[in-house]
Amino acid sequence: MTRTRILLVDDEPGVRLGMKGYLTQHGFDVDEATSVAEAQEGFRTHRPDVAVIDYRLPDGTALELLPRLKELDAAVPLVVLTGHGSIELAVQAVKEGAEQFLTKPLELAVLKVVLERLVAQRRERQRLLADRSRAVRTQVDPFLGNSPAIRALRDQAERVRDSDSPVLVTGETGSGKSVLARWLHEGGPRKEAPFVDLNCAALSKDLLDSELFGHEKGAFTSAVAAKQGLLEVADRGTLFLDEIGDMDVAVQPKLLKVLEEQRFRRLGDVKDRRVDVRLVAATHQDLQGAAREKRFRSDLYFRISTLLLHVPPLRERAEDVPVLASHFLAEMGAHRGRGQVELEPDAERALMAYRWPGNIRELRNVLERAVLLSGTSRLSRGALRFESLLPAEEPLGEDLTLEELEHRHIERVLAREGGHVERAATKLGISRSSLYAKIKGWQHKGG
Ligand SMILES: Nc1ncnc2c1ncn2[C@@H]1O[C@H](COP(=O)(O)OP(=O)(O)OP(=O)(O)O)[C@@H](O)[C@H]1O
């Protein structure tokens, strides 16, 4: 569980000492400030979860400080303390944005309860904010199936889940990289904090910059108000950068700085801010190759790739296809208020033999379409329409001659290799010229 950070603003060292001792003992991290000016600076550079502010400060009152803090970040709850319980003061403080007003002498246990409640509310709001662009998903198990490949992935993922180091998730499109990233967050020590998900391929350099780092008012022409970056939203949580291979090279050194120093700067700002995020990055590209060819910074590559998780393509774990398929079919049945749709044996065989270039996403789509169009409770091979241009791979028939069997197998390997004769020949374990000879032979026979 992440520790809650409190900013304590009081000019009396004795009061601060007492409160800090108590709160630290109860699991809070406490930063201190002794004046309006120090409080503003501390709040700006090291954002607390809650600020506790004494009413009277050497250079002003809490009423002056409140709107300034609210301007910096309206989401941080503020608690005001005063020596004399005055209703007018309380009303005024609340008007200026204080969430809570407490009188001195303070019951430390009461303060603790108040802080815990405010922090829980803030975390909930932050979580909603982080999920604003996506429907909240129910937890998906990334390790459905029992193949050695998926069991090995689960073992590795469990080992890296609780660490703070960056993780790089590799795998083909649709194989479940995002699902795994979310699982790392939801099962790990940062689960109470936000999971922020950003697709680097979908944004131009400038947009990516301002989405990630935020900006100050006036940083560029359209920046009419200051904006929090997603790094700040993800503070204490997980930042998931999908398609990191497409991140603009100009943004990459800034991300490296965040990872190395836990600092970043909003566009147009003059000072750094501190942030504590765990990075999970994903890519379907060969990032090492991209780094070698200077399309991706190699220092960033090394920083993010110490913990590497590779999600296997579905075709390398065909035995998991029936498990995944019945999971999707149950889900679809429940969604439509119908019973479970079952697979006929010929459909199951076709699903297991197909190459799934679009992986789990494609499997789900194929089943969804089949369920919609067939309207029956048993799906046969004929109901399946595969997305890829490759022929669906049904098991080779038992009553073929050896020659027909060879012919079909060669066609299949050629299709898999995209018609590349040399690669197909290597796969088949024969020379290119023998493969050509065989193909020519069929052409003669009109095959
Ligand atoms: N283990 C799983 N159980 C159920 N659904 C899954 C599983 N893995 C992936 N999916 C589903 O498959 C689809 C693709 O998954 P996901 O978005 O995680 O893949 P990805 O590898 O991140 O793809 P891309 O590279 O295109 O971003 C999603 O709809 C997801 O819900």
The ligand as a Gaussian input file, in Angstrom:
#p B3LYP/6-31G(d) Opt

LIG

0 1
 N       -6.451000     -13.544000     -21.129000
 C       -7.469000     -12.897000     -21.695000
 N       -8.733000     -13.190000     -21.336000
 C       -9.770000     -12.561000     -21.913000
 N       -9.644000     -11.597000     -22.844000
 C       -8.414000     -11.266000     -23.226000
 C       -7.258000     -11.883000     -22.670000
 N       -6.163000     -11.334000     -23.242000
 C       -6.618000     -10.429000     -24.123000
 N       -7.956000     -10.373000     -24.120000
 C       -8.811000      -9.512000     -24.942000
 O       -8.224000      -9.434000     -26.230000
 C       -8.204000      -8.106000     -26.716000
 C       -6.787000      -7.655000     -26.982000
 O       -6.070000      -7.584000     -25.748000
 P       -5.040000      -6.419000     -25.458000
 O       -5.615000      -5.096000     -25.828000
 O       -4.542000      -6.591000     -24.066000
 O       -3.895000      -6.802000     -26.500000
 P       -2.576000      -5.988000     -26.852000
 O       -1.499000      -7.005000     -26.976000
 O       -2.378000      -4.891000     -25.885000
 O       -2.952000      -5.431000     -28.299000
 P       -2.323000      -4.159000     -29.095000
 O       -0.895000      -4.499000     -29.374000
 O       -3.146000      -4.159000     -30.352000
 O       -2.509000      -2.981000     -28.226000
 C       -8.948000      -7.285000     -25.690000
 O      -10.296000      -7.207000     -26.051000
 C       -8.804000      -8.097000     -24.415000
 O       -9.866000      -7.870000     -23.518000

